[in-house]
Amino acid sequence: STFWRGDGAWATPTDLDTAGWNLLETQTASNVSHITMYNSITSTYDAYKFVLNHVIPAEDARAIRITGRTLYSAITGYAALSAFKVNTSGTITTTTGAPSGTAISFGYYLSNTATEAGFNAEITLYNPLPNTSTLAIIKSGQEDSSGLFVNESGVIKWNQAAIDNVIFDMASGNITSGTFSIYGLRK
């Protein structure tokens, strides 16, 4: 493929993935204890987006967790999360939380009923490789185990070290199904 350059000459693109989000890896869960994204976080990209689609836990009313790691060691993180819950009559309630530790829980009370939409989330990881701090923005939506529709958003900050891989798991039990994709974005 070629394009017409501004100087009046035809040219061949040298790097087609320099703009926008680039798919790096997708894993499909099938009754597994965790999903680990090992090799996708490199110095090639400045930001990463994890997309979780139709995640179903094996046990009802469980939270999903994310663990930021450097090499094979978990890093302690701190989060500020808020959730808006809407029932079928339109009543809205809000909750907030500040989980901390090596495995940060989010997406509380995930339903294990496969006929529902499952848990869906986007987690954008900024600046993961310098040994300073890493920030992640979480946005998620689900129908929880009590039938409420939940929209959750929040931020996680890891202060201690570079993050070169992450693990997703449930607070207890396995991940029955779902897809986990990672995308990279260059400056």
Secondary structure in CASP SS format (residue, H / E / C, confidence):
PFRMAT SS
TARGET T0000
AUTHOR 0000-0000-0000
METHOD secondary structure of the structure
MODEL  1
S C 1.00
T C 1.00
F E 1.00
W E 1.00
R C 1.00
G C 1.00
D C 1.00
G C 1.00
A C 1.00
W E 1.00
A E 1.00
T C 1.00
P C 1.00
T C 1.00
D C 1.00
L C 1.00
D C 1.00
T C 1.00
A C 1.00
G C 1.00
W C 1.00
N E 1.00
L E 1.00
L E 1.00
E E 1.00
T E 1.00
Q E 1.00
T E 1.00
A E 1.00
S E 1.00
N E 1.00
V E 1.00
S C 1.00
H E 1.00
I E 1.00
T E 1.00
M E 1.00
Y C 1.00
N C 1.00
S C 1.00
I C 1.00
T C 1.00
S C 1.00
T C 1.00
Y C 1.00
D C 1.00
A E 1.00
Y E 1.00
K E 1.00
F E 1.00
V E 1.00
L E 1.00
N E 1.00
H E 1.00
V E 1.00
I E 1.00
P E 1.00
A C 1.00
E C 1.00
D C 1.00
A C 1.00
R E 1.00
A E 1.00
I E 1.00
R E 1.00
I E 1.00
T E 1.00
G E 1.00
R E 1.00
T E 1.00
L C 1.00
Y C 1.00
S E 1.00
A E 1.00
I C 1.00
T C 1.00
G E 1.00
Y E 1.00
A E 1.00
A E 1.00
L E 1.00
S E 1.00
A E 1.00
F E 1.00
K E 1.00
V E 1.00
N C 1.00
T C 1.00
S C 1.00
G C 1.00
T C 1.00
I E 1.00
T E 1.00
T E 1.00
T E 1.00
T E 1.00
G E 1.00
A C 1.00
P C 1.00
S E 1.00
G E 1.00
T C 1.00
A C 1.00
I E 1.00
S E 1.00
F E 1.00
G E 1.00
Y E 1.00
Y E 1.00
L E 1.00
S C 1.00
N C 1.00
T C 1.00
A C 1.00
T C 1.00
E C 1.00
A C 1.00
G C 1.00
F E 1.00
N E 1.00
A E 1.00
E E 1.00
I E 1.00
T E 1.00
L E 1.00
Y E 1.00
N C 1.00
P C 1.00
L C 1.00
P C 1.00
N C 1.00
T C 1.00
S C 1.00
T E 1.00
L E 1.00
A E 1.00
I E 1.00
I E 1.00
K E 1.00
S E 1.00
G E 1.00
Q E 1.00
E E 1.00
D E 1.00
S C 1.00
S C 1.00
G C 1.00
L C 1.00
F E 1.00
V E 1.00
N E 1.00
E E 1.00
S E 1.00
G E 1.00
V E 1.00
I E 1.00
K E 1.00
W E 1.00
N C 1.00
Q C 1.00
A C 1.00
A C 1.00
I C 1.00
D C 1.00
N E 1.00
V E 1.00
I E 1.00
F E 1.00
D E 1.00
M E 1.00
A C 1.00
S C 1.00
G C 1.00
N C 1.00
I E 1.00
T E 1.00
S E 1.00
G E 1.00
T E 1.00
F E 1.00
S E 1.00
I E 1.00
Y E 1.00
G E 1.00
L E 1.00
R C 1.00
K C 1.00
END
